[in-house]
């Protein structure tokens, strides 16, 4: 059996508060191979914090602990900040939620994508330009030479998200963490961006963690799904079996989703009293 790319056991992310420490991720365990894994749940369920913890991006006073947090046999918790910088981006990349806040407003798009390469490799100026242009073409951006010379404020939200994907994929990582990659986009552009991610993941044989609150979208693009609530995984299932989920929280999320042919006068409300953990 092939060893997983990510092997996580009892991951916890803790922050101090005036009433004592609070775990925003509580005892999370899963393994990821070269597959597409979706993590879903409401805002505040710990989805994004899980991705940041994997990359060691949780800053003090936050604290990350785990019985095991391994990537390709490497103990991530044992790595120095310098060693983590060599892994982060080159081998594990993360697409953040909104390009307006992730792209540098005073650097051209081409320079920012090039920086993702130069951080980890030494390449000639000619080869670097060719790789940047090829990567922009791979994420379906027309006239990549022109776009490479633009600044982030000169492109649309959808194009900005494609630029972010290009920046994260150009180092050719083994794992891509996509945190709500389509949350700021309209429906038609969402589908295009997800198709691009899926195309790149499939062609390069990477592992994907797709973080979202959209159950239908995750079920369409992933093979497995983890459902998180209050920092814990309450259910794990195959994406094609999501409709048969058993946990009351997952059932409640599914029931609360409106449909285009909706006939109910009111959408149901989640009743957490009977099954929430303290």
Order of alpha helices (4+ residues) and beta strands (2+ residues): beta-beta-beta-alpha-beta-beta-beta-alpha-beta-alpha-alpha-alpha-alpha-alpha-beta-alpha-beta-alpha-beta-beta-alpha
